[in-house]
Every structure is written in structure tokens, then in C-alpha cells.
Amino acid sequence: MSSTTVARPTVDVSTLPLGAFGSRSLMWWGTMGIVLIEGTVFGLAIGCYFFFRTQLPSWPPGGVAAPSLTWGTVNTAILLLSLVPNQLTKRAGERVDLRAVRLWLVVCLLFAVGFNVVRVFEFQHLNVKWDHD
């Protein structure tokens, strides 16, 4: 029995960079997908607003208390403040500074936890429940 080996073509990829930034990165495309989904949600919310505006003479409808805007405002402030550590994380990533990336990701995580904690209070003060019409 004879054994034959087939020469397979190979490509030397040792000179390629370990990662990429911008539209060459898969993470960038994933983020753009999330942006597209979120934009669609905002578009649907705006469409619902105009639908309800044409169907109801006043908002909120009679018998429903207006929602408190305090917690939503606090969450907006948290989101705006979170831009700083997010930008610092991005810059550290572009410098390939692993220690700084880890530090700023922890800070970003703390902002996310704070946002979600405030979100619980926000939902409690919307004056609507999931099981009501």
C-alpha cells in the first residue's frame, strides 16, 4: 500500500494584524446592528405617539396619573455621564493598553448597574402595570 500526500496550498498570515478597528471589525458591525435595532424601536415609539395622539384627545387618558419624570431624568444623566468612561475605554483599546481597558470596562459596568437600578425605580413610577390594558 502506498501513501500519497497531497500538497495543500498555504497562506502565511503571520504579518496580518491581530485585530482591527472601525468597519473592518466584526464588533463594529454588531454595534451597527444594535444601532439599527434601537433606531427602529425609537421609530416605532414615535409612530405609536402619533397614533395615540390622533386617537385620544388628551394624554394620559382620563383616570391615569401622569408618569413621574424624575427617574427617567436621572437615567438620562447617567447615560450622558457614561460617555466619558466609554470613550476612555475606546482610546485604551486603540492603544492596546489591556490594564486601562480592564479598568474602564469596570467603570462602564458600574454605570450600567447604576442605570439598571435606577431603571427599576423608573418603572415603579410610570403609573402603569404590565397586567393592565
N, C-alpha and C positions, 0 to 999 in steps of 0.2 A: 504494500500500500504506500503510495507516495503522497506526500503532503505538499500542497502548493500554497504559497502565500500570495495574497493579492495586495498590491501596493495601493494604499488609500491616500488620496490627496490630503495634505495637511496645510494649515494656515498658522503662521506664527503671530499670536495675538499679544505677545509679551510687551509690545510697545504701546498698546492701547491704554488709555487712562482707566483708573479703577472705577470712576464714577463720572456722572455728567450733571450739569445744571441746565436749567431752562427747558426748552421744549425737547431736548434730547433725552430727558429723564422720564422714566415711567411714572415717577411720583408726580411730576408736573402734570402729566395727562390725567392722572387720577384726581388731582386737585381741580383741574378744569372741569372734570365730570361732576364733581361736587358743586362747583360754582354754577354749572348749568342746571343741576337739580334744584339748588336753592333759589336760583333766579326764576325757575318755573313755579316754585312754591309761592314766591312773592307775587308773581303774575297772577296766579290763581287767587291769592288773598285779595289782590286789588280788584279782580273780576268779581269776587264774592261781595266786596264792599259796594261796588256799583249795582250789583243785582239787588242787594238788600236795600240800598238807597232808593231804588225805584219801586220796591215792594212795600216799604214801611214809611209812614210819614215822619217818624222820629226815631232816634236811636239813643239809648237802647229802647226796646219796645216796652210798652206800659207794664208796670209790675216788676220790672227787673232793674235793680240798682246799677248805677254806672260802676265800672271796674276801677279799682284804685290804681293809679299810675306810678305810685311811689316805687314799688319793687321793680317794675319794668324800667324805670329811670335809673335805678341803682345798677341793674344788669347792663344797661347801655353804657354806663360809666365804666363798669368792669371790662366790657368788651373793648372799649376805646383804650383803656389803660393797658390791656393785654397786647396791644400793638407793639409796645416797646420791647418786652421780652421776646416776642415772636421775631421781631426784626433783628434783635441781638443774636438769637439762635440761628437765624439765616446767615448772618455775617460770620458767625463762628464756624458754621458748616462749610461755608465757602473758603474759609482759611484752613479747613480740615483740622480744627482745634477741638479734639474729642472732649477734653476736660470742660471747656467752655460750653460746648453743645450740651453735655450732660447737665451742667449747672442750669443753663437757661431753659432746658426742657423741664426740669423740676419746677422752676418758677412758672413756666407756662401751665404745668399740671396743677399747681396751686391756684392759679387764676381760673382754670376750668372747674376745679372743685368748688371754689367760691361762687362761680357763676351758677353751677347746678344747685348749690344750697339756696342761693337767693331765688332761683327758679321755683323751688318748692313753695316759698312764701308768695311768690308772684301768682302761682296757680291757685293758692288758697284765697287770694284776694280778687279774683276775676269775677266773683259772684255768679259763676255758672258751674254746674256739675256735669260730669260725663254721662250720668244717667238721666238727665233732664233734656227735654226737647229743645 
